[in-house]
Amino acid sequence: MKRKKYYVTINGIRWSVNGCAERADELEIDGDVVFGITKFATAEIYVQNENMSEDIIYRTLKHELCHAYLYSYGFIADSMDEEDICNFLEAYGERLVRDAKRIYNNYLKPGRAKANDRLALAA
């Protein structure tokens, strides 16, 4: 069964958040496998949520959400200095962490996706 996606809207852009198995094709970049990736052109976030500790899954989700927030609000990370980063975190940091907690607890937490699939089948 294909996993359901979780959605988050950031500054009017609807991003899909997708949990992935270890070594999923979506997590490969130039032959290297990563824990997470954000695809700007399609507004998709992929996070490995199998065979990793809960801490690493949650940290990876927050990292990928940072990319999505920066993109959604028109920031280019390479051009930001320390003051820009501090201003960005002051403005959006709490919202980003709140979104991360909601997505992690309701979707990416190990065992959660299978429970959600069972609920979907029962409906």
Number of C-alpha atoms within 10 A of each C-alpha: 4 5 12 15 15 16 14 16 14 18 12 9 14 14 22 18 23 20 25 19 15 16 14 15 11 19 21 14 10 5 8 8 15 17 22 22 22 24 15 13 6 10 16 18 25 24 26 24 28 17 10 12 11 15 10 13 23 19 15 21 29 20 17 21 23 20 18 25 20 16 18 18 14 10 16 10 13 6 7 12 9 8 9 13 14 12 11 16 14 11 11 14 15 11 14 19 15 12 18 23 17 13 19 22 13 14 22 27 20 18 11 15 18 14 13 15 14 11 10 10 8 7 5
